[in-house]
Amino acid sequence: MPSLNNRRKETALRLTPFLKWAGGKRWFVKNYSHLLPETFNRYIEPFLGAGSVFFYLEPKRAIIGDTNPDLIAAYKGIKNDWRYLQQLLRTHQRKHSDLHYYEVRESIPDDPIERAARLIYLNRTCFNGIYRVNLNGEFNVPRGSKNDVLLADDDFEAAARILRRAHIRNADFEELIDLAEEGDLVFADPPYTVRHNINGFVKYNEKLFSWNDQERLAKALARAKARGVKVVATNADHNSVRELYEENGFHLLEVSRFSSISAKSSSRKRFDELVILTNPKGGRKLT
């Protein structure tokens, strides 16, 4: 029987996240999966995004969520009726054009599966896979250069099977983290706000993720740690972020990733980030 790590590697190769999302953690799964605990009870992820770590771990029980209602609709759509969703994507593929793209972008379907297919279609054909909304919460990214709506590595059936073991919530991160109990694993990948950036916040969906939210997150994770929850979090490699977690006894590791979310290839580069852990399993502890 293959080891847990080998099974995870096989899964990572077999099941690719169906979305491309800014700040996605495919790089983390590929290079730093050894930092994830081997055993845990429930898996809880409050900033779901593309769900790279969730799909990699294939948890038996999970609570996954995000404040983005369109994103949550996509996950629920696959969970509830992946066959119909795939059929809708085939229709989008057949109709794909400038006219169809902008008609879909302006539409808000009432049917939940159609709403799920809309997000996946737009995510795969918009400019650089960016999710961006205007002040009214309306998706406003122009059409990009990619025309493939259905991909060779799509496996919505497998994704649905894993998602059926999860409760999917459209909720604030603090609400989800506060559900974690002793032995659970929380993986938190928030927007990378730092105390001294220009405005003190970054855009997160149609809302602002402020430095106060970063402080609120650190406190929620510290409470979880005190309850015996296993915490793995990623964040900006910045002194202001380090201070939030060092004072609560977390272990901080420096890692690097390559950023591919940029309009010009010349501006895509490596960034240093922090991995925040209750129990370090590798890497260099900061001093």
N, C-alpha and C positions, 0 to 999 in steps of 0.2 A: 504493500500500500504506500503510495507516495506520501512524503512528509507534508505538513501543513504549508511550509514555504513553497514546496514544489507545486502543490495544488494551487496555491495563490498565483504562482508564476504562470501556470497553465491557463488559469482564469483570465489573468491580465492580457495574455496573448489572444484568448478566445473572444472575450467580451470587451469591446471598446465603448466608452461612453458615447451616447448618441448626440450629445451637444458639444459644441466648442464654446468655452466660456472664459471670459477674461479672469485671470487669476486661477485658472484650472490647475489641478494637481497631478496631471499625468507625469510630469517631471519628478514629483515627489514619490509616486508609486514606483517609477522606474529606478530611481537612484537611492531612495532612503526608506524603502519599505521595512527594512530591518529595525527601524525605530518604532514600529507599531507593535503593540503587545501580541503575544501568541494566543493568549486566552483572555476572554472577557465575557460578561453576561450579555447585556444589551449594548448595541451600538447607537450612539446619538450624534447626529450631525446637524447643527443649527444654521449653517451657511452652505446650503447644498450645492449650488452651482451645477457643474457637470457630473458631480458624484463619483469622481475617479476613485477615491479611497473606498467609498461605499461598495462600488461594484468590484473592486479588487478584493475586499475582505469577504464579500458574500455573507454578511452576518445572518444568523438564524433568527434573531429578533432585533428590531431597529426602530428608532424614531428619527425621521429625517424631515427637515423643514427649511423654510426660507420665507422672507417677507414678500418675495416677488410672486404675485398670484398667477401670472402667465407661466412661470417656471413650474410652480406646483401643479398647475393644470396639465402640463406636459407629462409629468411623472404619473399623475393619477390616470391620465388617458392611456398610457402604456399599460399600467397595472390593470385597468378595468377592461380594456378591449383593444389589445395590440393588433389584432387582425384587421379591425375596421380602420384603425389609425394607419396601418401600412397601406391599406386600400386607398385611403385619402391622399397619402403621400404619392402613390402612383398617379393619381389624378393630377396632383400639383406638378409632377414631373412632366406629364403629357402636355399640360397647359403652360408650362413655364415660359415666360417672356417678360418684357418690361411691363406691358399692360397688366398681365396677370399678377406680377409681383406687387405692383402698387395698389391693385384692387384688393389683394389679400392683406396688404399692410394696413389699409384703411378700414378693413372689416373687423368686427368683433363678434364671432359666432356665439350663438346661445348654446349650441350643443357642446358638451365638454370635450368630446373626442375630436370634434372639428377644431376646437380652440387649441387642443394639444398639437394637432397636425399643423396648425397655422404657425405656432412658435417654432416647431422643428423645421418647417419649410423656410421660414424667414431666417432662422439661424444659419441654415446651410447655404443660402443664396444671397444674403445681405453682404455688405462691405465688411470684409475681414472678420465675419462672425461676431460682430459687436452687438451687445444688447444695450440700447440707449433709448430713453424716452424723453419727451419734452415736458414742460411744466404741467401739462394736463395729463401726464401719464401715458401719452400716446407714443408708440414705437415709431421712430423717425429716421432709421438708418436707411440709406439708399441701397439700391441693388448693387451687388458686387459682381465679380467676374466668374464665380463658380456657378455651374449649372446643374450639378449632380444633386438631386433631391434624395434619391435612394443610393446608399453606399454599399460597397462590396462586403464590408465588415459589419453591417447592420445585423443585429440579432435581437429583435424586439421580443421574441418569445422568451429567450433566456432572461432579458431584462425584466419582463413581466413576472417571471417565476421568482426572481430575487425580490422584486418590489412587493410581491404578495406577502412577504414576511415582515414588511415594514408598515408602520403608521406614518402617513405623509401629512404634514401640518403646514398650513400657511400661518406662521406665528413668529413673534419676536424671539431672538436668540436666548434671552434670559429665561423666558418661559420654558423653553426646551431643555436648557442646561439644568434648571432647577428640578427637572424630572429625574435626573440621573441619580442612581443609588450605588451603594458600595458594590464594587466589582464590575460596574458598567464602564464603557469606554466612550469618552467624548472626544470627537475630532472637530476642532474649530478653526476655520480658515476665513477670518473676517476681512473686510476692506482694510487696507494698510494705512490708516490714518496715523500721523505722528503729531506730537504736541506742537511743534514749531513749523508745521507747513503753512503755506501762505494764508489759508482761510480757516484752518483748524478743522476741516472736514474733507471727505471725499464723497463723490456721488456714488450711491449704492442703490441700484434700481432707480425708482423715481424719488427716492428719499435721500437725505443726507446722513452719512455716518460720521458722527462727530468725535472729537476727542473725549467728550463725556461718555459716548458709547463705548469707546475703548476702555475707559476706566470701569464702566459698568460691566463689560465683558470680563475684565481681569478679576473683579470682585466675584462674579458668578462662578468663574473657574476655580477661584480660591475656595469658595464655599463647597464646590463639588469635590475638590481635593481633600478638604477636611472630612468629607463624608466617606472617603475611601474610593472615590471615582478615579479611574485611570484617565489622564488628560494628555492628549497630543494636540498641540495647536501650532499654527504658523502665523508669522507676523513680520512686520518690517524690522530690519536690523538697524535699530535706532536707539540711542540712549534713553529716550523718554519711554519707549516700549520696554526696554530691559528693566528699568526701574520698577515698572508696574508689577513685574513677575518675580524679580529677585527678592523683593521684600516679602513675598509670600512663599518663599522656599522652593520655587520651581527651578528646574535645571534648564539652561539655555544653551543651545548648540547653533553654531554658525554653519549655514549651508549656502550653496550657490545654485542658481537656476538660469536657464536661458529664456529670455522673453521673446516670444514670437508675435505678440500683439503690438504691431506698429505699422504705420502706413508705408514706411520705407525700410527696406532690408538693412540699410546702412545704420539705422538707429536702433536695430534690435541687438541687444547685448546681454551680458550676464549681470545678474543682480544678487547681492547677498541678502539672505533672509534669515530669520530666526525660527528654530523649532523649539517649542516650549513643552517640557515634559515633566510629569510627576516622577517618573523613574527612567533615568537615562539608560540606553542600551548600546550606545556607541557615540562616536564623534568626540569633540573636544568641549569640555565644560569651560564656560567663560569665567574669567577671574576679575 
